[in-house]
Amino acid sequence: MASYDRLRAGGSPRPLETGDTWWYAAVAGETAGSFRTRVRTRTRRACLGAVLLLTVVYAGLVLTATGRRWGDAAVTGRRADSAAATVLREHPSLAGLTTLSLIVGCVLLLAVGLIRKRYVLTGAAAGAVVTALAVTGLLQRYAPRPRFADTAAGALVPSGFPSAQTTLALGIALGLVLVVPYRQRALVVGAATLWATAVGAYTIAAGQHRPGDVIAAALVVLAVVSGLLAVIARKGKVRPGPR
């Protein structure tokens, strides 16, 4: 346990010992101040770790020949998969459904926050999504990217690093952390994350992005949202959840 952990009134009668988990302290015996410190520290580390991993992914999957060959192999394998090609050919509405789901997700994120009258947090969640999309756009425009062969058309198609669709979907999923009530948060955010994963998988299956583009989008969103949570915790706007 950290030195700033203290039992609060009405907490567990058992003294906290070395080896106790941080969540036990948060539920049973940690003061609000130390909980905020812990959240700020961990989210700040998560932000820095996501930035570091994004750099590694960019260097390994975009700048190196091995990473580019892996991306080419993924695209070639997707085109060679007759089952995926059949599904995409017989269900052209999947593209429109994906776009519609992204619009519905944006509306849901704003609606939940406004209905609960969490105006500041709703603005913060929307700002995180916009910031993640802006970072994605800057990387797509200015980061050097390889071009891979489009075997179907014989042309060269630029790689979209990172994936904007995946960035938006995951931004919505993690933005719900700020606006959904505590007791429903795990279920709602978990379901939204599965949906965002499906969106990313569709962009790969449709040949719009490489796997590295989707991975990079997830790391961009994680970095932005973790940084935002660190700022919120620094301002003292977080507290331990109820028992």
Steps between C-alpha positions, in 0.01 A plus 500: 500500500611853438599723790204734443233224546300544821197329649192721480218508754282194464761311298617144546612410855782287357820705471637544150818303447764474233360298212144632529366591159430860405133426435459373855633831625267692267192314625582433863752741637650760268444871541363698207821699471726198468258340253521808278878489521502138399265559206706795380823302520366196319319689224807715439712187467240347268513810281879495476500123442247535216713768334807280531318198356363714216855601415610136504207394281572779251869418485447125483198469271536806280867590471655153485488271198397205720203690638394606152522143376282390791242763407515395134453137602192593705346685204586217258361239738178695542453512123573130471234418759200403289265493799574862593475610137163325467361664813612846387362445151164365614456759777604838358286667766768421760686818403193714556418315820848571634466870424152508655626329815772765538238775474278325754798460732575873489137583571488249786813642662360852496146395596606305810711786630238767432216295647702449817587873497873428502571788267868544584576130476302473178705782354818332619399168340411671172826695516696178546336349190569811294859517625560133414358556151719810458812306598398222262455751219840656564667159498321404180605822332856550618638166622695326220304194391575219256279410209396141440396329182130464429502163325139533391542823305875499439533842659673629810277587795633717786495352848265683739709515817318517744141395422258792543195272531662301779613819673144633502349171619749449783480868592126461549546178699754649742318833511204317654717449810443867583122516453356157585390440863747304711287187544433459126843617385673164465216346297449800271868571437572130448223467241613821327858373488387177333311709243809715439707184453248381241530832316878464490473142380262608223743763371765227469260253336384766255859575402484859623776465759784279611502341847769748606266789419238363738757435774631856464148642522441316828824638645415856393164480677655342810762775521246781462241358742763405760646850482154650546429278802833601652402867468157432652659313791748782553210740541350273767196394297531125571417306815475137613193316379228379740533167671 
